[in-house]
Amino acid sequence: MVNEYTGPPAQELETFLPKDAKNGASKYKITPAGEKPDVETATAGSFDPFKERNCEHPTTDGETLTHLLKASLGTGILAMPVAFSYAGLAGGIIATILTALVCTHCAYVLVKCAHTHYYRTKTTAMSFADVAEISLKNGPQWGRRWSTFIRQCITYGLFITYFGTCAVYTVIIARNFQQVIEHYTGSELNLRVMIALLLIPLILLSWIPNLKYLAPVSMVANVFMCVGLGITFYYLVTDMPPLSERPMFVNVLHLPPFFAIVIFAMEAIGVVMPLENQMKTPKNFIGICGVLNQGMGGVTLVYILLGFLGYVRYGDQAEGSITLNLPVEEIPAQAVKILIALAVYCTFGLQFYVCLDIAWVGIKDKFTKRPTLVNYTMRTILVTAAVLLAVAVPTIGPFIGLIGAFCFSILGLLIPILIEMVTFWEQGFGKFNWIIWKNVLVCIFGIMALIFGSKSSIEDILKLYI
């Protein structure tokens, strides 16, 4: 029997590929060299990329906000008390707000440039790599030769970082359940066996077809995380010492490790464009009251609250994960571990989505006869590979931390400002070239995060093996 099905079903991932408005072909329309792009004219024309976008299962603003909160409110928040120990109480609040502003601004810049290129190229959706490539191709002469290279760097960087994150999440889930089970059974369990037992549940989670259907899972993850943090806050405010026992500020030389921790915890650049691409109203992603600002504003408040209270309660004795400071023999503390593990399990699907879409875009054109079978086979293989990596190296966390510090600093901070510079190269950079000066500051911030984040991860690796 001849299979006449030539394309993936409606529920399959069609997130990143930019579409031609007329026939759906993946095609760019590049502005000829020497011709100045006129965004206002393009905007005023008949082509509206947001009306032309054809997304089979678009997400609402609320669903997008839910995904963004889950992407930014990960396990890294549990390290905020340690981060505050590098900055002090008042210094930690100020530095957290500064870090959030920089990360949010870079995500805003990426989406803003993407919207500009939608009009210039008459496409309706782009991935992070697409935006970078088309910016350089359409930008100054010196950058055009690097367009393909930067696309590959972003694609491989995102895949490696998020695939490694999925492996680390597997270890975190298994370790939390292991501690609880060992506490009540009194017998020691093998961590590798616990990780292997997660294979089937994770595969089933990975089979959720798109972000629309994944939204309830992210909502459940947010609920688990909020309840777990709520119990943690109860422990933090119980028997809290006076604020005078903790410094308001510390030596400014201690700040770089703070920024490295918070950037790694808060950065979610890999999911920004997938979320925007799937929105029913993509214009609402940015703006003063847009989804991006709402999500990052809420996340920043929670980060500050946990870091502040955790540092006041435990001071320099705060562990790398604040849950380790909780009394392990008490039931509420055990509930925190279970809730955090469940939240991380639900978050796995969103982190895995980035890897999945990158891989699917790379192979989909080679498997047009049975795309559904191939897609789900690929999902199963990727999840299995992540679990096998976690089984082989349960101490993979510091290594992924090194990759994350390297990739997130470059992908989340440095590349977005490069994209902004080349996108608006011919239009100018504002009065007194303020955009250039602003980007210089962001660049310094990103380089510091890169250096000190990598240094911290290398030190963790050395402690683990030496």
C-alpha positions as CSV (number, residue, x, y, z in Angstrom):
1,M,0.0,0.0,0.0
2,V,1.4,3.4,-1.0
3,N,1.7,5.9,1.8
4,E,0.6,9.2,0.5
5,Y,1.2,11.1,3.7
6,T,4.0,13.5,2.8
7,G,4.2,15.8,5.8
8,P,4.1,15.6,9.6
9,P,0.7,15.7,11.2
10,A,-0.7,18.9,12.6
11,Q,0.6,18.1,16.1
12,E,4.2,17.7,15.0
13,L,6.8,20.2,15.6
14,E,6.9,23.0,13.1
15,T,8.4,25.6,15.3
16,F,11.5,27.1,14.0
17,L,11.4,27.0,10.2
18,P,10.5,30.4,8.7
19,K,7.6,30.1,6.2
20,D,7.0,31.9,3.0
21,A,3.6,33.5,3.4
22,K,2.2,32.0,0.1
23,N,3.2,28.5,-0.1
24,G,4.8,27.6,3.2
25,A,8.2,27.0,1.7
26,S,11.2,27.7,3.9
27,K,12.7,30.6,2.1
28,Y,14.5,33.8,3.0
29,K,14.2,37.0,0.9
30,I,17.5,38.7,1.5
31,T,17.8,42.4,1.0
32,P,20.4,43.0,-1.7
33,A,23.8,44.3,-0.7
34,G,23.9,48.1,-0.6
35,E,20.1,48.5,-0.4
36,K,19.1,50.0,2.9
37,P,16.4,48.1,4.7
38,D,13.3,50.1,5.4
39,V,11.5,48.5,8.3
40,E,8.8,51.2,8.5
41,T,7.9,50.8,4.8
42,A,7.8,47.0,5.2
43,T,5.6,47.3,8.2
44,A,3.2,49.6,6.4
45,G,3.0,47.3,3.4
46,S,0.5,44.6,2.8
47,F,2.5,41.8,4.4
48,D,1.8,41.2,8.1
49,P,3.9,38.3,9.4
50,F,1.7,37.9,12.5
51,K,-1.5,37.6,10.5
52,E,0.2,35.3,7.9
53,R,1.6,33.0,10.5
54,N,0.0,29.6,10.3
55,C,0.5,27.7,13.5
56,E,-1.7,24.6,13.9
57,H,-1.8,24.7,17.7
58,P,-1.0,28.3,18.8
59,T,-0.5,29.0,22.5
60,T,-2.2,31.8,24.4
61,D,-0.4,34.5,26.3
62,G,-1.2,32.7,29.5
63,E,0.2,29.4,28.3
64,T,3.3,31.1,27.0
65,L,3.8,32.8,30.4
66,T,3.4,29.5,32.1
67,H,6.2,28.0,29.9
68,L,8.4,31.0,30.4
69,L,8.0,30.9,34.2
70,K,8.9,27.2,34.2
71,A,11.9,27.7,31.9
72,S,13.3,30.5,34.2
73,L,12.2,29.1,37.5
74,G,14.4,26.0,37.5
75,T,16.5,24.2,40.1
76,G,19.0,27.0,39.9
77,I,16.8,29.1,42.2
78,L,17.8,26.8,45.1
79,A,21.3,28.1,44.9
80,M,20.2,31.8,45.5
81,P,21.1,31.8,49.2
82,V,24.7,30.9,48.3
83,A,24.7,33.6,45.6
84,F,23.6,36.2,48.3
85,S,26.6,35.1,50.4
86,Y,28.8,36.6,47.6
87,A,26.9,39.9,47.6
88,G,25.3,40.6,51.0
89,L,21.7,41.2,51.7
90,A,21.3,44.6,50.0
91,G,24.0,43.9,47.4
92,G,22.2,40.6,46.5
93,I,18.9,42.4,45.9
94,I,20.5,45.0,43.7
95,A,22.7,42.5,41.8
96,T,19.8,40.2,41.2
97,I,17.7,43.0,39.7
98,L,20.6,44.0,37.5
99,T,21.2,40.5,36.3
100,A,17.5,40.1,35.5
101,L,17.4,43.4,33.6
102,V,20.4,42.3,31.5
103,C,19.0,38.8,30.7
104,T,15.5,40.1,30.0
105,H,16.9,42.9,27.8
106,C,19.0,40.4,25.7
107,A,15.9,38.2,25.2
108,Y,13.9,41.3,24.3
109,V,16.6,42.3,21.7
110,L,16.5,38.9,20.1
111,V,12.7,38.9,19.7
112,K,12.7,42.6,18.5
113,C,15.3,41.8,15.9
114,A,13.4,38.7,14.8
115,H,10.2,40.8,14.3
116,T,12.3,43.3,12.2
117,H,13.5,40.5,10.0
118,Y,10.0,39.1,9.6
119,Y,9.1,42.2,7.7
120,R,12.4,42.4,5.8
121,T,12.4,38.8,4.6
122,K,8.6,38.3,4.5
123,T,8.7,35.3,6.8
124,T,6.5,34.5,9.7
125,A,8.7,32.6,12.2
126,M,12.4,32.2,12.9
127,S,14.6,30.3,15.3
128,F,17.4,31.8,17.3
129,A,19.9,30.5,14.7
130,D,17.7,31.8,11.8
131,V,17.7,35.3,13.3
132,A,21.5,35.3,13.8
133,E,22.2,34.0,10.3
134,I,19.8,36.4,8.5
135,S,21.1,39.4,10.6
136,L,24.7,38.8,9.4
137,K,23.6,38.0,5.8
138,N,21.7,41.2,5.6
139,G,24.1,43.2,7.7
140,P,27.5,44.9,7.1
141,Q,29.9,43.3,4.5
142,W,32.4,42.2,7.2
143,G,29.8,40.0,8.9
144,R,28.3,38.2,5.9
145,R,31.0,35.5,5.7
146,W,30.3,34.5,9.3
147,S,26.5,33.9,8.9
148,T,26.7,30.2,8.4
149,F,29.3,29.7,11.1
150,I,27.3,31.6,13.7
151,R,24.2,29.6,12.8
152,Q,26.1,26.3,13.4
153,C,27.5,27.6,16.7
154,I,24.1,28.5,18.0
155,T,22.5,25.3,16.9
156,Y,25.2,23.0,18.3
157,G,25.6,25.2,21.4
158,L,21.9,25.1,22.2
159,F,21.6,21.4,21.6
160,I,24.6,20.4,23.7
161,T,23.6,22.7,26.6
162,Y,19.9,21.6,26.7
163,F,20.7,17.9,26.1
164,G,23.2,18.0,28.9
165,T,20.6,19.8,31.1
166,C,18.1,17.0,30.4
167,A,20.7,14.5,31.6
168,V,21.4,16.6,34.7
169,Y,17.6,16.8,35.4
170,T,17.5,13.0,35.3
171,V,20.1,12.8,38.0
172,I,18.3,15.4,40.1
173,I,15.0,13.6,39.9
174,A,16.6,10.2,40.8
175,R,18.7,11.7,43.6
176,N,15.7,13.3,45.3
177,F,13.6,10.2,45.2
178,Q,16.6,8.1,46.3
179,Q,17.0,10.2,49.5
180,V,13.4,9.9,50.4
181,I,13.2,6.2,49.7
182,E,16.4,5.5,51.6
183,H,15.1,7.5,54.6
184,Y,12.0,5.4,55.0
185,T,13.3,2.0,54.0
186,G,16.7,2.3,55.7
187,S,18.4,0.5,52.8
188,E,20.9,2.0,50.4
189,L,19.8,2.3,46.8
190,N,22.0,2.4,43.7
191,L,21.7,5.9,42.1
192,R,22.3,4.4,38.6
193,V,19.4,2.0,39.0
194,M,17.1,4.9,40.1
195,I,18.1,6.9,37.0
196,A,17.4,3.9,34.7
197,L,13.9,3.5,36.2
198,L,13.1,6.9,34.9
199,L,13.5,6.0,31.3
200,I,9.9,5.0,30.5
201,P,8.3,7.9,32.4
202,L,10.6,10.4,30.6
203,I,9.9,8.8,27.2
204,L,6.2,9.1,27.8
205,L,6.6,12.8,28.7
206,S,8.7,13.4,25.5
207,W,5.8,12.1,23.4
208,I,3.7,15.1,24.2
209,P,3.5,16.5,20.6
210,N,3.8,20.3,21.0
211,L,3.9,23.3,23.3
212,K,0.1,23.7,23.3
213,Y,-0.3,20.3,24.9
214,L,2.8,20.7,27.1
215,A,1.3,23.8,28.8
216,P,-0.7,21.9,31.4
217,V,2.5,20.0,32.3
218,S,4.4,23.2,32.8
219,M,1.5,24.5,34.9
220,V,1.7,21.3,37.1
221,A,5.4,21.9,37.4
222,N,4.9,25.4,38.5
223,V,2.4,24.2,41.2
224,F,4.8,21.6,42.5
225,M,7.7,24.1,42.5
226,C,5.6,26.8,44.3
227,V,4.4,24.3,47.0
228,G,7.9,23.1,47.5
229,L,9.2,26.6,47.8
230,G,6.4,27.5,50.1
231,I,7.4,24.8,52.5
232,T,11.0,25.9,52.2
233,F,10.0,29.5,53.0
234,Y,8.3,28.2,56.2
235,Y,11.6,26.7,57.3
236,L,13.5,29.8,56.4
237,V,11.3,32.2,58.4
238,T,11.3,29.8,61.4
239,D,13.9,30.8,64.1
240,M,15.3,33.4,61.7
241,P,18.2,35.4,63.2
242,P,18.2,39.2,63.1
243,L,19.2,40.9,59.9
244,S,22.1,42.6,61.7
245,E,23.9,39.3,61.8
246,R,24.3,39.4,58.0
247,P,26.3,42.0,56.0
248,M,24.4,44.3,53.7
249,F,27.3,44.4,51.3
250,V,30.5,42.4,50.8
251,N,33.7,43.1,48.9
252,V,32.9,43.9,45.3
253,L,35.5,41.3,44.2
254,H,33.1,38.6,45.4
255,L,30.4,39.7,43.0
256,P,31.5,37.8,39.8
257,P,30.6,34.4,41.3
258,F,27.2,35.8,42.2
259,F,26.5,36.8,38.6
260,A,27.7,33.5,37.3
261,I,25.3,31.6,39.6
262,V,22.3,33.8,38.9
263,I,22.8,34.0,35.1
264,F,23.1,30.3,34.9
265,A,19.9,29.9,37.0
266,M,17.8,32.6,35.3
267,E,18.9,32.4,31.7
268,A,16.4,30.8,29.3
269,I,17.5,32.1,25.9
270,G,17.0,28.7,24.3
271,V,13.2,28.7,24.7
272,V,12.5,32.4,23.9
273,M,12.1,32.0,20.1
274,P,10.3,28.6,20.3
275,L,7.8,30.2,22.7
276,E,7.4,33.3,20.4
277,N,7.0,31.2,17.3
278,Q,4.1,29.3,18.8
279,M,2.2,32.3,20.1
280,K,-1.3,33.2,18.9
281,T,-0.4,36.9,19.5
282,P,3.4,37.1,19.1
283,K,3.4,40.9,19.4
284,N,2.4,40.4,23.0
285,F,5.6,38.7,23.9
286,I,7.5,42.0,24.1
287,G,6.4,45.4,25.3
288,I,6.3,47.0,28.7
289,C,3.5,44.7,29.9
290,G,4.4,41.9,27.6
291,V,4.7,38.2,28.4
292,L,8.5,38.5,28.7
293,N,8.5,41.3,31.2
294,Q,5.7,39.7,33.2
295,G,7.4,36.4,33.5
296,M,10.9,37.7,34.3
297,G,9.5,40.2,36.7
298,G,7.7,37.5,38.7
299,V,10.8,35.2,38.5
300,T,13.0,38.0,39.8
301,L,10.9,38.6,42.9
302,V,10.9,34.9,43.8
303,Y,14.7,34.7,43.3
304,I,15.2,37.7,45.5
305,L,12.9,36.4,48.2
306,L,14.5,33.0,48.4
307,G,18.0,34.3,48.3
308,F,17.4,36.9,50.9
309,L,15.6,34.7,53.4
310,G,17.9,31.8,52.8
311,Y,21.0,33.8,53.5
312,V,19.5,35.4,56.6
313,R,18.5,32.0,57.9
314,Y,21.7,30.0,57.2
315,G,24.3,32.6,56.3
316,D,27.6,31.2,55.0
317,Q,26.3,27.7,56.0
318,A,23.9,27.7,53.1
319,E,24.4,24.7,50.8
320,G,24.5,24.7,47.0
321,S,20.9,23.6,47.1
322,I,18.9,25.2,50.0
323,T,16.9,22.0,50.4
324,L,20.0,20.3,51.7
325,N,19.9,22.6,54.7
326,L,16.4,21.3,55.6
327,P,16.1,18.7,58.4
328,V,16.0,15.5,56.5
329,E,14.1,13.6,59.3
330,E,11.0,15.8,59.1
331,I,8.1,15.0,56.8
332,P,7.7,18.5,55.3
333,A,11.3,18.5,54.3
334,Q,10.9,15.2,52.6
335,A,7.8,16.6,50.8
336,V,10.0,19.4,49.5
337,K,12.4,16.9,47.9
338,I,9.5,15.0,46.3
339,L,7.8,18.1,45.0
340,I,11.1,19.5,43.6
341,A,11.7,16.1,41.9
342,L,8.2,16.1,40.4
343,A,8.6,19.7,39.2
344,V,12.0,18.9,37.6
345,Y,10.4,15.9,35.9
346,C,7.6,18.1,34.4
347,T,10.2,20.6,33.4
348,F,12.2,18.0,31.5
349,G,9.6,18.2,28.7
350,L,10.2,21.9,28.1
351,Q,14.0,21.6,28.2
352,F,13.8,18.5,25.9
353,Y,11.7,20.5,23.4
354,V,14.7,22.6,22.4
355,C,16.8,19.6,21.6
356,L,13.9,17.8,19.9
357,D,13.1,20.7,17.6
358,I,16.8,21.2,16.6
359,A,17.2,17.6,15.8
360,W,13.8,17.3,13.9
361,V,14.6,20.3,11.7
362,G,17.9,18.6,10.8
363,I,16.4,15.3,9.7
364,K,12.8,15.9,8.7
365,D,13.5,16.5,5.0
366,K,15.2,13.1,4.8
367,F,12.1,11.2,6.1
368,T,9.0,12.4,4.3
369,K,7.2,9.0,3.9
370,R,6.6,8.2,7.6
371,P,7.3,11.4,9.5
372,T,5.2,10.6,12.5
373,L,7.0,7.3,13.1
374,V,10.4,8.9,12.5
375,N,9.6,11.8,14.8
376,Y,8.6,9.6,17.7
377,T,11.4,7.3,17.2
378,M,13.8,10.2,17.3
379,R,12.2,11.4,20.6
380,T,12.7,8.0,22.1
381,I,16.3,7.7,21.0
382,L,17.2,11.2,22.4
383,V,15.6,10.5,25.8
384,T,17.3,7.2,26.0
385,A,20.6,8.8,25.1
386,A,20.1,11.4,27.8
387,V,19.3,8.7,30.4
388,L,22.2,6.5,29.4
389,L,24.5,9.5,29.7
390,A,23.2,10.2,33.3
391,V,23.6,6.5,34.1
392,A,27.2,6.4,32.8
393,V,28.2,9.7,34.6
394,P,25.9,10.5,37.6
395,T,28.3,13.2,38.5
396,I,27.8,15.0,35.2
397,G,26.4,18.2,36.9
398,P,29.7,20.1,37.1
399,F,30.6,19.3,33.5
400,I,27.2,20.6,32.3
401,G,27.7,23.6,34.5
402,L,30.9,24.4,32.7
403,I,29.1,24.0,29.3
404,G,26.2,26.0,30.5
405,A,28.4,28.8,31.8
406,F,30.2,28.9,28.5
407,C,27.2,28.6,26.3
408,F,24.7,30.7,28.2
409,S,27.1,33.6,28.6
410,I,27.8,33.6,24.8
411,L,24.3,32.6,23.5
412,G,22.3,34.5,26.1
413,L,24.2,37.7,26.4
414,L,26.9,38.2,23.7
415,I,25.2,37.0,20.6
416,P,21.9,38.9,21.1
417,I,23.8,42.2,21.2
418,L,25.8,41.2,18.1
419,I,22.5,40.5,16.4
420,E,21.2,43.9,17.4
421,M,24.3,45.7,16.1
422,V,24.3,44.1,12.7
423,T,20.5,44.3,12.4
424,F,20.4,48.1,12.8
425,W,23.9,48.8,11.3
426,E,22.6,51.0,8.5
427,Q,19.8,52.6,10.5
428,G,22.2,54.0,13.2
429,F,22.4,53.4,17.0
430,G,20.5,56.3,18.4
431,K,21.5,59.7,19.8
432,F,25.1,59.8,20.9
433,N,25.3,56.1,19.8
434,W,23.7,55.1,23.1
435,I,23.0,51.6,21.8
436,I,26.7,51.0,21.2
437,W,27.6,52.1,24.8
438,K,24.8,50.0,26.2
439,N,26.0,47.0,24.4
440,V,29.6,47.5,25.5
441,L,28.4,47.3,29.1
442,V,26.4,44.1,28.4
443,C,29.4,42.7,26.6
444,I,31.6,43.3,29.7
445,F,28.9,41.7,31.9
446,G,28.8,38.7,29.6
447,I,32.5,38.2,29.5
448,M,32.7,38.4,33.3
449,A,29.9,35.7,33.6
450,L,31.8,33.6,31.1
451,I,35.1,33.7,32.9
452,F,33.9,33.3,36.5
453,G,31.1,30.9,35.6
454,S,33.7,28.6,33.9
455,K,36.1,29.1,36.8
456,S,33.5,28.0,39.3
457,S,32.5,24.9,37.3
458,I,36.2,23.9,36.8
459,E,36.7,24.2,40.6
460,D,33.7,21.9,41.2
461,I,35.1,19.4,38.7
462,L,38.5,19.4,40.5
463,K,36.9,19.0,43.9
464,L,35.0,16.0,42.5
465,Y,37.9,14.1,41.1
466,I,41.0,15.4,43.0
